[in-house]
Amino acid sequence: MPHVLIVDDNPRVTAFFERLLTREGYAVTMAHNGESALTSVAEHPPDVVLLDVMIPDIDGFEICRRLKREPGTRLTPTILVTALSAQEDRIKGLEAGADEFLTKPVDTHELLTRVGSLVRVKRYTDDLDSAASIIMTLATMIEARDGHSEGHCHRMANYATALGRHLQVDNDDLQALHRGGFLHDVGMLAIPEPVLRKAGALDPDEYELIKSHTVIGDSLVSNLRSLQAVRPIIRHHHEKLDGSGYPDHLSGDEVPLLAQIMGVVDIFDAVTSQRPYQPARSVDEGLYVLNDHVRRGWRSRELVDHFESLVKSGKVGV
């Protein structure tokens, strides 16, 4: 049953909206001020928030801004309802992130139509997030198949987001880096286990098979809208700046920044973690290998220097 949170300091208004929405099959929760509204969202996440602008302690504009700022609630549809009619107030509401803006007295047919439309959008985005969560769960299975030490995916996510935050990338890119830490090698799920666990050197055919995980992984998530920002990481984290990487032999700025970040931290974790083909080496050795990659023209000097400073300052857990 779709859940609507009604936020208004007038009990008669909330009672009217409750009767209207309950009759249409919605579950309804009510709040009468800003603090209780935020508490209600945290405790009982709604599918739509019907939010009056002029409410006590925190106005509707600010509540809307806070909801849209937090990753856990930014996709929750919000309808601002107010007696204000000036264009600047409407613009202010839209700038706060409101999905709809209705003026009192509200036309009940219009209200029901917009609530219904936004509920359908919320269901769709929830389905996408569920699919993405399933893929991310599958990605952690890689650790059990390819001989990576336990915690590889979590370390990759932590290293990559720490470096991204240090570089002041935006929140969407930070989310992509976090997901990319789990999903960068998701294509390995299609690689035969004997090849993944081989302790000796790979023959040329086996190496080509391993390299195909980038393209396979990109294909696995290609139809998931919520993971589109992660696709460049999955496909290109093994590219090198001199064009000698794979799968597309990109060079220089052709290699997406987020993929470059993932490539740097992937090399570091590969050196400092136990693998079937090598024992774990020290942090200093990991940093030496990264700097050697810079000298060879494979990695960005700037990215490696920033990551090295994070490691030496203890701002990333190793």
TORMI-217663 format. One record per residue: residue in one letter; y, z negated, x of N, C-alpha, C in turn. Coordinates in steps of 0.02 Angstrom, whole numbers, plus 50000, padded with zeros to 5 digits. Layout:
<atoms>
<A, <Y, Z, X>, <Y, Z, X>, <Y, Z, X>>
...
</atoms>
This chain:
<atoms>
<M, <49940, 50000, 50042>, <50000, 50000, 50000>, <50062, 50000, 50044>>
<P, <50108, 50049, 50036>, <50169, 50050, 50077>, <50211, 49988, 50067>>
<H, <50242, 49965, 50122>, <50279, 49902, 50121>, <50353, 49915, 50134>>
<V, <50396, 49892, 50088>, <50468, 49900, 50094>, <50500, 49831, 50102>>
<L, <50543, 49824, 50153>, <50583, 49764, 50162>, <50652, 49776, 50133>>
<I, <50673, 49733, 50085>, <50739, 49738, 50054>, <50783, 49683, 50084>>
<V, <50840, 49703, 50111>, <50885, 49655, 50142>, <50952, 49659, 50107>>
<D, <50969, 49606, 50069>, <51033, 49603, 50032>, <51047, 49531, 50016>>
<D, <51110, 49510, 50021>, <51126, 49440, 50007>, <51137, 49426, 49933>>
<N, <51133, 49477, 49891>, <51141, 49468, 49819>, <51072, 49465, 49786>>
<P, <51051, 49407, 49760>, <50985, 49401, 49731>, <50972, 49449, 49673>>
<R, <51025, 49465, 49635>, <51016, 49511, 49579>, <50998, 49581, 49604>>
<V, <51029, 49601, 49659>, <51014, 49667, 49688>, <50943, 49669, 49714>>
<T, <50923, 49617, 49752>, <50855, 49618, 49780>, <50803, 49615, 49723>>
<A, <50817, 49577, 49670>, <50771, 49574, 49613>, <50765, 49642, 49579>>
<F, <50821, 49677, 49572>, <50820, 49743, 49540>, <50779, 49791, 49582>>
<F, <50793, 49794, 49648>, <50755, 49839, 49691>, <50681, 49821, 49693>>
<E, <50666, 49755, 49691>, <50596, 49734, 49692>, <50560, 49760, 49631>>
<R, <50590, 49752, 49572>, <50558, 49776, 49510>, <50548, 49852, 49513>>
<L, <50599, 49886, 49536>, <50596, 49959, 49539>, <50540, 49983, 49585>>
<L, <50537, 49954, 49645>, <50488, 49977, 49695>, <50417, 49953, 49680>>
<T, <50412, 49891, 49653>, <50345, 49866, 49635>, <50314, 49909, 49581>>
<R, <50354, 49930, 49534>, <50330, 49972, 49479>, <50304, 50039, 49506>>
<E, <50330, 50061, 49563>, <50309, 50124, 49593>, <50252, 50116, 49643>>
<G, <50226, 50055, 49648>, <50167, 50044, 49690>, <50181, 50020, 49761>>
<Y, <50242, 49998, 49774>, <50258, 49973, 49841>, <50249, 49897, 49845>>
<A, <50228, 49873, 49903>, <50230, 49802, 49918>, <50301, 49787, 49943>>
<V, <50330, 49732, 49919>, <50401, 49718, 49934>, <50408, 49649, 49965>>
<T, <50448, 49647, 50019>, <50470, 49584, 50050>, <50546, 49583, 50047>>
<M, <50574, 49523, 50039>, <50647, 49517, 50033>, <50676, 49470, 50085>>
<A, <50736, 49487, 50108>, <50773, 49444, 50154>, <50846, 49445, 50132>>
<H, <50881, 49388, 50143>, <50949, 49382, 50116>, <51003, 49375, 50170>>
<N, <50982, 49378, 50235>, <51031, 49378, 50290>, <51000, 49412, 50350>>
<G, <51041, 49422, 50401>, <51019, 49460, 50459>, <50962, 49428, 50497>>
<E, <50966, 49362, 50509>, <50914, 49328, 50548>, <50847, 49331, 50512>>
<S, <50846, 49318, 50447>, <50783, 49319, 50410>, <50755, 49390, 50407>>
<A, <50799, 49440, 50406>, <50777, 49510, 50406>, <50740, 49526, 50470>>
<L, <50768, 49506, 50528>, <50736, 49520, 50592>, <50670, 49482, 50599>>
<T, <50669, 49420, 50573>, <50607, 49381, 50574>, <50554, 49415, 50531>>
<S, <50573, 49438, 50472>, <50526, 49470, 50427>, <50497, 49534, 50458>>
<V, <50539, 49573, 50492>, <50515, 49634, 50524>, <50463, 49617, 50578>>
<A, <50476, 49564, 50616>, <50430, 49544, 50669>, <50364, 49518, 50642>>
<E, <50367, 49481, 50586>, <50307, 49449, 50560>, <50267, 49495, 50513>>
<H, <50302, 49538, 50476>, <50269, 49583, 50428>, <50301, 49652, 50434>>
<P, <50282, 49691, 50484>, <50316, 49756, 50496>, <50314, 49800, 50434>>
<P, <50373, 49821, 50410>, <50376, 49862, 50350>, <50369, 49937, 50366>>
<D, <50358, 49976, 50314>, <50358, 50049, 50322>, <50428, 50077, 50314>>
<V, <50470, 50043, 50276>, <50540, 50062, 50266>, <50582, 49999, 50259>>
<V, <50642, 50000, 50288>, <50690, 49945, 50278>, <50748, 49970, 50236>>
<L, <50760, 49936, 50180>, <50815, 49951, 50134>, <50868, 49899, 50149>>
<L, <50921, 49918, 50184>, <50964, 49870, 50218>, <51037, 49874, 50194>>
<D, <51061, 49820, 50164>, <51132, 49817, 50145>, <51174, 49806, 50208>>
<V, <51233, 49836, 50209>, <51276, 49829, 50268>, <51310, 49761, 50271>>
<M, <51338, 49738, 50215>, <51378, 49677, 50215>, <51334, 49618, 50197>>
<I, <51300, 49590, 50248>, <51258, 49531, 50239>, <51279, 49478, 50289>>
<P, <51263, 49414, 50275>, <51284, 49359, 50319>, <51254, 49362, 50388>>
<D, <51287, 49333, 50436>, <51272, 49319, 50506>, <51265, 49381, 50551>>
<I, <51226, 49431, 50530>, <51220, 49493, 50569>, <51226, 49550, 50519>>
<D, <51275, 49593, 50528>, <51284, 49646, 50478>, <51230, 49700, 50485>>
<G, <51226, 49743, 50435>, <51173, 49793, 50433>, <51177, 49843, 50490>>
<F, <51237, 49860, 50512>, <51244, 49906, 50569>, <51209, 49877, 50631>>
<E, <51222, 49814, 50644>, <51194, 49782, 50704>, <51118, 49774, 50697>>
<I, <51094, 49756, 50638>, <51021, 49752, 50629>, <50989, 49819, 50642>>
<C, <51020, 49871, 50615>, <50994, 49938, 50625>, <50992, 49956, 50699>>
<R, <51045, 49940, 50735>, <51047, 49954, 50807>, <50991, 49918, 50844>>
<R, <50980, 49854, 50825>, <50928, 49815, 50859>, <50858, 49844, 50845>>
<L, <50847, 49863, 50783>, <50781, 49892, 50765>, <50769, 49956, 50803>>
<K, <50820, 49998, 50809>, <50812, 50062, 50841>, <50810, 50057, 50918>>
<R, <50831, 49999, 50943>, <50831, 49989, 51016>, <50763, 49966, 51042>>
<E, <50724, 49933, 50999>, <50660, 49905, 51020>, <50604, 49956, 51012>>
<P, <50561, 49965, 51063>, <50507, 50014, 51058>, <50461, 50002, 50998>>
<G, <50449, 49938, 50981>, <50403, 49923, 50927>, <50429, 49938, 50858>>
<T, <50496, 49945, 50850>, <50525, 49955, 50783>, <50569, 50018, 50778>>
<R, <50578, 50053, 50833>, <50626, 50109, 50831>, <50605, 50166, 50786>>
<L, <50540, 50170, 50770>, <50516, 50222, 50725>, <50512, 50198, 50652>>
<T, <50534, 50137, 50639>, <50534, 50111, 50571>, <50593, 50141, 50533>>
<P, <50581, 50180, 50480>, <50637, 50211, 50443>, <50682, 50158, 50413>>
<T, <50748, 50169, 50418>, <50797, 50122, 50392>, <50848, 50158, 50348>>
<I, <50856, 50131, 50287>, <50906, 50158, 50240>, <50962, 50107, 50234>>
<L, <51022, 50126, 50253>, <51079, 50082, 50244>, <51107, 50091, 50174>>
<V, <51115, 50035, 50138>, <51141, 50036, 50070>, <51205, 49995, 50069>>
<T, <51261, 50024, 50044>, <51324, 49989, 50047>, <51373, 50015, 49995>>
<A, <51423, 49974, 49980>, <51477, 49995, 49935>, <51530, 50033, 49973>>
<L, <51526, 50032, 50040>, <51575, 50069, 50080>, <51565, 50144, 50070>>
<S, <51620, 50180, 50064>, <51614, 50251, 50052>, <51652, 50294, 50103>>
<A, <51691, 50261, 50147>, <51730, 50299, 50196>, <51685, 50337, 50244>>
<Q, <51707, 50395, 50264>, <51667, 50437, 50308>, <51652, 50402, 50374>>
<E, <51702, 50363, 50399>, <51690, 50329, 50463>, <51635, 50277, 50459>>
<D, <51626, 50247, 50400>, <51572, 50199, 50391>, <51504, 50235, 50390>>
<R, <51502, 50293, 50358>, <51441, 50332, 50357>, <51422, 50354, 50429>>
<I, <51473, 50376, 50466>, <51460, 50397, 50535>, <51437, 50338, 50577>>
<K, <51467, 50280, 50565>, <51447, 50219, 50602>, <51374, 50202, 50588>>
<G, <51354, 50211, 50525>, <51284, 50197, 50508>, <51236, 50245, 50542>>
<L, <51254, 50308, 50542>, <51211, 50358, 50574>, <51208, 50347, 50650>>
<E, <51265, 50327, 50679>, <51266, 50312, 50751>, <51223, 50251, 50767>>
<A, <51217, 50205, 50720>, <51175, 50147, 50730>, <51101, 50165, 50727>>
<G, <51085, 50226, 50704>, <51016, 50249, 50702>, <50986, 50252, 50633>>
<A, <51027, 50241, 50581>, <51001, 50242, 50512>, <50971, 50311, 50496>>
<D, <50916, 50310, 50460>, <50883, 50372, 50440>, <50914, 50400, 50376>>
<E, <50940, 50356, 50334>, <50973, 50377, 50272>, <51032, 50330, 50260>>
<F, <51079, 50352, 50217>, <51138, 50312, 50203>, <51154, 50321, 50129>>
<L, <51145, 50269, 50088>, <51157, 50273, 50017>, <51217, 50229, 49998>>
<T, <51256, 50253, 49950>, <51315, 50217, 49927>, <51303, 50185, 49859>>
<K, <51323, 50121, 49851>, <51318, 50087, 49786>, <51371, 50115, 49739>>
<P, <51358, 50118, 49673>, <51293, 50103, 49642>, <51242, 50158, 49659>>
<V, <51182, 50137, 49676>, <51130, 50183, 49699>, <51098, 50218, 49641>>
<D, <51089, 50283, 49647>, <51050, 50321, 49598>, <50977, 50306, 49610>>
<T, <50943, 50277, 49560>, <50874, 50254, 49570>, <50826, 50311, 49586>>
<H, <50836, 50368, 49556>, <50792, 50425, 49570>, <50800, 50447, 49643>>
<E, <50862, 50449, 49667>, <50874, 50468, 49737>, <50844, 50417, 49784>>
<L, <50852, 50353, 49767>, <50824, 50300, 49809>, <50748, 50307, 49815>>
<L, <50714, 50315, 49758>, <50641, 50321, 49759>, <50618, 50383, 49798>>
<T, <50655, 50437, 49790>, <50638, 50498, 49825>, <50643, 50489, 49900>>
<R, <50698, 50457, 49923>, <50708, 50447, 49995>, <50659, 50397, 50024>>
<V, <50645, 50343, 49987>, <50596, 50294, 50011>, <50528, 50328, 50018>>
<G, <50509, 50367, 49967>, <50444, 50401, 49969>, <50439, 50449, 50028>>
<S, <50494, 50486, 50041>, <50494, 50533, 50096>, <50487, 50498, 50163>>
<L, <50523, 50442, 50171>, <50521, 50406, 50235>, <50455, 50370, 50245>>
<V, <50423, 50348, 50191>, <50356, 50319, 50197>, <50306, 50371, 50223>>
<R, <50312, 50432, 50198>, <50267, 50485, 50222>, <50278, 50498, 50297>>
<V, <50342, 50498, 50318>, <50357, 50507, 50389>, <50327, 50451, 50431>>
<K, <50334, 50389, 50407>, <50308, 50330, 50443>, <50232, 50334, 50449>>
<R, <50199, 50355, 50395>, <50125, 50361, 50397>, <50105, 50413, 50450>>
<Y, <50144, 50467, 50453>, <50128, 50521, 50500>, <50136, 50496, 50572>>
<T, <50191, 50461, 50587>, <50201, 50436, 50655>, <50150, 50382, 50672>>
<D, <50130, 50341, 50622>, <50078, 50292, 50635>, <50013, 50326, 50653>>
<D, <49997, 50380, 50619>, <49935, 50417, 50635>, <49938, 50445, 50706>>
<L, <49997, 50471, 50726>, <50004, 50496, 50794>, <49995, 50441, 50845>>
<D, <50026, 50383, 50831>, <50019, 50327, 50878>, <49947, 50303, 50882>>
<S, <49911, 50304, 50826>, <49841, 50284, 50826>, <49800, 50331, 50870>>
<A, <49814, 50396, 50863>, <49779, 50445, 50904>, <49794, 50434, 50978>>
<A, <49858, 50421, 50993>, <49877, 50408, 51062>, <49842, 50346, 51089>>
<S, <49837, 50294, 51048>, <49804, 50232, 51069>, <49730, 50244, 51084>>
<I, <49698, 50287, 51043>, <49628, 50303, 51055>, <49620, 50338, 51122>>
<I, <49664, 50386, 51135>, <49661, 50422, 51198>, <49671, 50374, 51257>>
<M, <49719, 50327, 51250>, <49732, 50280, 51304>, <49672, 50233, 51314>>
<T, <49638, 50215, 51261>, <49577, 50174, 51268>, <49523, 50213, 51304>>
<L, <49516, 50276, 51287>, <49468, 50318, 51322>, <49485, 50323, 51396>>
<A, <49550, 50326, 51410>, <49571, 50334, 51480>, <49548, 50275, 51523>>
<T, <49547, 50214, 51495>, <49524, 50157, 51534>, <49450, 50161, 51551>>
<M, <49413, 50202, 51513>, <49342, 50212, 51528>, <49333, 50249, 51595>>
<I, <49385, 50282, 51618>, <49381, 50318, 51682>, <49362, 50270, 51738>>
<E, <49390, 50210, 51735>, <49377, 50161, 51788>, <49303, 50146, 51795>>
<A, <49267, 50147, 51739>, <49196, 50131, 51740>, <49154, 50192, 51762>>
<R, <49184, 50252, 51761>, <49146, 50312, 51776>, <49157, 50338, 51847>>
<D, <49218, 50334, 51872>, <49231, 50370, 51934>, <49236, 50325, 51996>>
<G, <49219, 50260, 51987>, <49218, 50216, 52045>, <49285, 50187, 52065>>
<H, <49338, 50199, 52026>, <49401, 50166, 52041>, <49392, 50091, 52035>>
<S, <49427, 50054, 52075>, <49423, 49981, 52068>, <49453, 49960, 52001>>
<E, <49430, 49903, 51978>, <49453, 49878, 51913>, <49529, 49868, 51914>>
<G, <49560, 49889, 51860>, <49632, 49880, 51854>, <49673, 49939, 51878>>
<H, <49640, 49994, 51897>, <49677, 50052, 51924>, <49730, 50076, 51874>>
<C, <49711, 50085, 51811>, <49759, 50111, 51762>, <49818, 50065, 51753>>
<H, <49805, 50000, 51750>, <49860, 49953, 51742>, <49905, 49953, 51804>>
<R, <49876, 49957, 51863>, <49918, 49959, 51923>, <49961, 50022, 51923>>
<M, <49931, 50078, 51905>, <49969, 50141, 51904>, <50028, 50136, 51855>>
<A, <50015, 50108, 51796>, <50068, 50101, 51747>, <50123, 50055, 51773>>
<N, <50103, 50000, 51805>, <50153, 49952, 51830>, <50193, 49981, 51889>>
<Y, <50158, 50013, 51936>, <50193, 50043, 51993>, <50243, 50096, 51969>>
<A, <50219, 50141, 51925>, <50260, 50197, 51903>, <50321, 50174, 51864>>
<T, <50312, 50125, 51818>, <50370, 50102, 51779>, <50418, 50062, 51823>>
<A, <50392, 50025, 51872>, <50436, 49989, 51918>, <50480, 50038, 51957>>
<L, <50449, 50091, 51982>, <50488, 50141, 52019>, <50537, 50177, 51973>>
<G, <50514, 50194, 51913>, <50559, 50227, 51865>, <50618, 50184, 51847>>
<R, <50605, 50119, 51837>, <50660, 50073, 51820>, <50709, 50067, 51879>>
<H, <50682, 50065, 51939>, <50723, 50062, 51999>, <50768, 50124, 52005>>
<L, <50742, 50181, 51982>, <50779, 50244, 51984>, <50825, 50252, 51924>>
<Q, <50821, 50204, 51878>, <50863, 50203, 51817>, <50850, 50263, 51772>>
<V, <50786, 50281, 51764>, <50770, 50332, 51715>, <50777, 50301, 51646>>
<D, <50782, 50342, 51594>, <50795, 50315, 51527>, <50731, 50286, 51496>>
<N, <50739, 50253, 51438>, <50683, 50218, 51407>, <50626, 50264, 51388>>
<D, <50642, 50325, 51365>, <50589, 50372, 51347>, <50547, 50390, 51408>>
<D, <50580, 50400, 51465>, <50544, 50416, 51527>, <50502, 50356, 51551>>
<L, <50529, 50296, 51542>, <50490, 50236, 51560>, <50426, 50231, 51518>>
<Q, <50432, 50246, 51453>, <50373, 50245, 51411>, <50323, 50299, 51433>>
<A, <50348, 50357, 51450>, <50304, 50411, 51474>, <50269, 50390, 51538>>
<L, <50305, 50357, 51583>, <50274, 50334, 51646>, <50221, 50282, 51633>>
<H, <50234, 50236, 51585>, <50185, 50185, 51570>, <50122, 50216, 51541>>
<R, <50130, 50262, 51493>, <50072, 50295, 51465>, <50039, 50340, 51517>>
<G, <50080, 50372, 51558>, <50052, 50415, 51610>, <50009, 50377, 51660>>
<G, <50026, 50314, 51672>, <49984, 50273, 51716>, <49913, 50267, 51691>>
<F, <49905, 50265, 51625>, <49838, 50262, 51596>, <49806, 50331, 51588>>
<L, <49849, 50381, 51576>, <49822, 50446, 51555>, <49822, 50500, 51609>>
<H, <49850, 50486, 51668>, <49857, 50539, 51718>, <49790, 50572, 51736>>
<D, <49737, 50532, 51735>, <49671, 50559, 51753>, <49624, 50564, 51693>>
<V, <49651, 50569, 51632>, <49608, 50569, 51573>, <49560, 50628, 51574>>
<G, <49578, 50683, 51608>, <49534, 50740, 51612>, <49470, 50726, 51651>>
<M, <49469, 50671, 51690>, <49408, 50652, 51726>, <49350, 50637, 51679>>
<L, <49366, 50623, 51616>, <49313, 50609, 51567>, <49266, 50669, 51560>>
<A, <49290, 50728, 51577>, <49249, 50789, 51570>, <49213, 50807, 51635>>
<I, <49223, 50769, 51688>, <49192, 50784, 51752>, <49125, 50746, 51757>>
<P, <49071, 50780, 51778>, <49005, 50746, 51783>, <49008, 50684, 51828>>
<E, <48975, 50632, 51806>, <48977, 50568, 51843>, <48951, 50574, 51914>>
<P, <48897, 50612, 51928>, <48874, 50618, 51998>, <48928, 50644, 52045>>
<V, <48971, 50689, 52020>, <49025, 50715, 52061>, <49078, 50661, 52072>>
<L, <49094, 50625, 52019>, <49145, 50572, 52024>, <49124, 50517, 52073>>
<R, <49060, 50501, 52074>, <49036, 50444, 52114>, <49008, 50465, 52182>>
<K, <49014, 50528, 52199>, <48987, 50551, 52263>, <49022, 50516, 52321>>
<A, <48983, 50485, 52365>, <49011, 50447, 52420>, <49032, 50491, 52479>>
<G, <48998, 50547, 52487>, <49014, 50591, 52543>, <49066, 50643, 52524>>
<A, <49076, 50690, 52569>, <49125, 50743, 52558>, <49102, 50789, 52501>>
<L, <49150, 50812, 52461>, <49135, 50859, 52407>, <49128, 50929, 52436>>
<D, <49081, 50968, 52408>, <49078, 51038, 52428>, <49133, 51076, 52391>>
<P, <49148, 51138, 52410>, <49204, 51175, 52380>, <49200, 51180, 52304>>
<D, <49141, 51192, 52276>, <49135, 51197, 52203>, <49149, 51130, 52170>>
<E, <49124, 51076, 52200>, <49137, 51009, 52172>, <49211, 50992, 52175>>
<Y, <49244, 51012, 52229>, <49315, 50997, 52236>, <49355, 51036, 52183>>
<E, <49337, 51098, 52170>, <49370, 51137, 52118>, <49360, 51105, 52050>>
<L, <49300, 51077, 52039>, <49285, 51043, 51976>, <49330, 50982, 51968>>
<I, <49336, 50942, 52020>, <49379, 50884, 52018>, <49451, 50904, 52004>>
<K, <49475, 50957, 52037>, <49544, 50980, 52027>, <49557, 51001, 51955>>
<S, <49505, 51022, 51920>, <49514, 51046, 51851>, <49533, 50990, 51803>>
<H, <49528, 50926, 51825>, <49542, 50871, 51778>, <49615, 50872, 51755>>
<T, <49660, 50901, 51795>, <49730, 50904, 51775>, <49740, 50949, 51715>>
<V, <49708, 51007, 51716>, <49715, 51055, 51661>, <49677, 51030, 51600>>
<I, <49618, 51002, 51611>, <49578, 50975, 51555>, <49615, 50919, 51521>>
<G, <49645, 50873, 51560>, <49682, 50817, 51531>, <49742, 50841, 51491>>
<D, <49778, 50890, 51517>, <49835, 50918, 51481>, <49812, 50947, 51414>>
<S, <49755, 50981, 51414>, <49728, 51010, 51353>, <49708, 50956, 51302>>
<L, <49680, 50901, 51327>, <49657, 50847, 51283>, <49713, 50818, 51241>>
<V, <49773, 50813, 51269>, <49829, 50781, 51234>, <49879, 50831, 51206>>
<S, <49864, 50895, 51212>, <49914, 50947, 51196>, <49935, 50946, 51122>>
<N, <49890, 50923, 51078>, <49906, 50923, 51006>, <49934, 50858, 50981>>
<L, <49945, 50810, 51026>, <49971, 50745, 51005>, <50046, 50743, 51019>>
<R, <50086, 50745, 50966>, <50159, 50748, 50974>, <50185, 50688, 51012>>
<S, <50156, 50630, 51001>, <50182, 50570, 51033>, <50166, 50567, 51108>>
<L, <50126, 50614, 51133>, <50109, 50615, 51204>, <50137, 50676, 51240>>
<Q, <50181, 50713, 51208>, <50207, 50773, 51240>, <50244, 50757, 51305>>
<A, <50279, 50701, 51307>, <50317, 50683, 51367>, <50272, 50665, 51425>>
<V, <50208, 50651, 51410>, <50161, 50631, 51463>, <50126, 50691, 51493>>
<R, <50127, 50748, 51458>, <50090, 50806, 51481>, <50110, 50829, 51551>>
<P, <50175, 50832, 51569>, <50192, 50852, 51637>, <50163, 50805, 51690>>
<I, <50157, 50741, 51674>, <50127, 50693, 51721>, <50054, 50709, 51730>>
<I, <50018, 50719, 51675>, <49946, 50732, 51678>, <49932, 50796, 51717>>
<R, <49970, 50848, 51703>, <49956, 50913, 51733>, <49980, 50918, 51806>>
<H, <50035, 50886, 51823>, <50068, 50901, 51886>, <50070, 50844, 51937>>
<H, <50034, 50788, 51926>, <50040, 50733, 51973>, <50007, 50747, 52040>>
<H, <49969, 50802, 52046>, <49939, 50821, 52110>, <49976, 50881, 52142>>
<E, <50034, 50900, 52114>, <50074, 50952, 52146>, <50107, 50922, 52209>>
<K, <50123, 50965, 52257>, <50158, 50944, 52318>, <50222, 50985, 52325>>
<L, <50273, 50955, 52355>, <50338, 50988, 52357>, <50338, 51053, 52396>>
<D, <50289, 51062, 52440>, <50286, 51124, 52479>, <50246, 51179, 52443>>
<G, <50223, 51164, 52382>, <50186, 51214, 52344>, <50112, 51215, 52357>>
<S, <50086, 51170, 52398>, <50015, 51171, 52417>, <49972, 51129, 52370>>
<G, <50002, 51099, 52319>, <49963, 51057, 52273>, <49931, 51099, 52218>>
<Y, <49907, 51064, 52166>, <49873, 51098, 52111>, <49892, 51065, 52045>>
<P, <49883, 51099, 51988>, <49848, 51163, 51978>, <49893, 51224, 51981>>
<D, <49959, 51216, 51979>, <50004, 51273, 51971>, <50045, 51289, 52033>>
<H, <50033, 51254, 52088>, <50067, 51267, 52152>, <50143, 51266, 52144>>
<L, <50168, 51218, 52106>, <50240, 51209, 52099>, <50269, 51184, 52165>>
<S, <50333, 51197, 52175>, <50365, 51173, 52237>, <50435, 51146, 52221>>
<G, <50459, 51102, 52265>, <50526, 51075, 52259>, <50540, 51045, 52191>>
<D, <50598, 51062, 52163>, <50619, 51035, 52099>, <50578, 51062, 52040>>
<E, <50534, 51111, 52053>, <50490, 51134, 51999>, <50442, 51079, 51978>>
<V, <50427, 51033, 52024>, <50381, 50978, 52009>, <50421, 50926, 51968>>
<P, <50401, 50913, 51906>, <50439, 50865, 51865>, <50446, 50797, 51899>>
<L, <50504, 50766, 51890>, <50517, 50701, 51923>, <50464, 50650, 51906>>
<L, <50445, 50645, 51841>, <50396, 50594, 51822>, <50329, 50607, 51855>>
<A, <50311, 50671, 51863>, <50248, 50687, 51898>, <50254, 50669, 51972>>
<Q, <50313, 50679, 52001>, <50322, 50659, 52071>, <50314, 50584, 52080>>
<I, <50343, 50546, 52033>, <50336, 50473, 52036>, <50263, 50453, 52032>>
<M, <50226, 50483, 51985>, <50155, 50467, 51977>, <50116, 50487, 52039>>
<G, <50134, 50543, 52069>, <50100, 50565, 52129>, <50108, 50516, 52186>>
<V, <50168, 50489, 52194>, <50181, 50440, 52247>, <50139, 50378, 52238>>
<V, <50141, 50349, 52178>, <50104, 50286, 52168>, <50029, 50297, 52167>>
<D, <50007, 50358, 52147>, <49935, 50373, 52147>, <49908, 50374, 52219>>
<I, <49945, 50404, 52265>, <49924, 50404, 52335>, <49920, 50333, 52362>>
<F, <49971, 50293, 52347>, <49972, 50224, 52372>, <49912, 50185, 52346>>
<D, <49898, 50191, 52281>, <49842, 50154, 52252>, <49775, 50180, 52279>>
<A, <49770, 50245, 52291>, <49708, 50273, 52318>, <49693, 50244, 52387>>
<V, <49745, 50234, 52428>, <49735, 50209, 52495>, <49720, 50134, 52495>>
<T, <49753, 50097, 52451>, <49748, 50023, 52453>, <49694, 49996, 52407>>
<S, <49654, 50039, 52375>, <49601, 50016, 52330>, <49533, 50040, 52355>>
<Q, <49481, 50003, 52337>, <49413, 50022, 52354>, <49393, 50085, 52316>>
<R, <49367, 50135, 52350>, <49343, 50196, 52319>, <49273, 50211, 52345>>
<P, <49235, 50253, 52310>, <49167, 50269, 52334>, <49167, 50300, 52404>>
<Y, <49221, 50335, 52420>, <49223, 50371, 52483>, <49261, 50334, 52538>>
<Q, <49289, 50275, 52523>, <49326, 50238, 52575>, <49337, 50166, 52555>>
<P, <49340, 50120, 52604>, <49358, 50051, 52588>, <49433, 50045, 52575>>
<A, <49453, 49990, 52544>, <49525, 49978, 52533>, <49559, 49966, 52600>>
<R, <49618, 49996, 52607>, <49658, 49985, 52668>, <49720, 49943, 52651>>
<S, <49756, 49923, 52702>, <49812, 49876, 52692>, <49872, 49910, 52660>>
<V, <49918, 49868, 52637>, <49980, 49894, 52608>, <50018, 49934, 52659>>
<D, <50021, 49909, 52721>, <50057, 49946, 52774>, <50026, 50015, 52785>>
<E, <49960, 50018, 52782>, <49927, 50084, 52791>, <49944, 50129, 52732>>
<G, <49947, 50101, 52671>, <49965, 50141, 52613>, <50035, 50170, 52620>>
<L, <50082, 50130, 52644>, <50150, 50154, 52654>, <50153, 50205, 52711>>
<Y, <50111, 50195, 52763>, <50109, 50243, 52818>, <50087, 50311, 52792>>
<V, <50035, 50312, 52750>, <50010, 50375, 52723>, <50064, 50409, 52682>>
<L, <50100, 50372, 52641>, <50154, 50401, 52601>, <50208, 50432, 52646>>
<N, <50226, 50397, 52699>, <50277, 50424, 52744>, <50251, 50485, 52782>>
<D, <50186, 50486, 52796>, <50157, 50545, 52827>, <50161, 50605, 52779>>
<H, <50151, 50592, 52715>, <50158, 50645, 52664>, <50230, 50672, 52663>>
<V, <50278, 50628, 52672>, <50348, 50650, 52675>, <50357, 50696, 52735>>
<R, <50331, 50676, 52793>, <50339, 50716, 52854>, <50306, 50785, 52846>>
<R, <50253, 50788, 52807>, <50218, 50851, 52796>, <50253, 50895, 52744>>
<G, <50304, 50866, 52710>, <50339, 50904, 52659>, <50307, 50901, 52591>>
<W, <50262, 50852, 52581>, <50225, 50847, 52518>, <50260, 50802, 52467>>
<R, <50295, 50751, 52491>, <50326, 50701, 52447>, <50400, 50696, 52460>>
<S, <50436, 50670, 52411>, <50508, 50660, 52416>, <50524, 50600, 52459>>
<R, <50566, 50609, 52510>, <50588, 50553, 52552>, <50621, 50499, 52509>>
<E, <50663, 50520, 52462>, <50699, 50472, 52420>, <50651, 50429, 52380>>
<L, <50602, 50461, 52347>, <50555, 50423, 52305>, <50513, 50375, 52348>>
<V, <50489, 50399, 52404>, <50448, 50356, 52447>, <50489, 50297, 52474>>
<D, <50550, 50310, 52494>, <50593, 50255, 52518>, <50605, 50203, 52464>>
<H, <50618, 50226, 52403>, <50629, 50178, 52348>, <50566, 50138, 52334>>
<F, <50509, 50172, 52333>, <50446, 50136, 52320>, <50430, 50087, 52376>>
<E, <50442, 50107, 52437>, <50429, 50062, 52494>, <50473, 50000, 52489>>
<S, <50535, 50008, 52469>, <50580, 49950, 52462>, <50555, 49903, 52408>>
<L, <50528, 49930, 52353>, <50501, 49888, 52300>, <50440, 49849, 52324>>
<V, <50396, 49883, 52361>, <50336, 49850, 52387>, <50355, 49794, 52436>>
<K, <50399, 49809, 52482>, <50416, 49760, 52533>, <50457, 49701, 52505>>
<S, <50492, 49713, 52450>, <50530, 49659, 52419>, <50488, 49617, 52371>>
<G, <50426, 49639, 52360>, <50382, 49602, 52315>, <50395, 49614, 52242>>
<K, <50433, 49667, 52226>, <50450, 49680, 52156>, <50395, 49719, 52119>>
<V, <50346, 49741, 52155>, <50285, 49768, 52123>, <50227, 49729, 52150>>
<G, <50181, 49710, 52105>, <50123, 49672, 52125>, <50071, 49717, 52158>>
<V, <50048, 49700, 52216>, <49999, 49740, 52252>, <49936, 49699, 52262>>
</atoms>
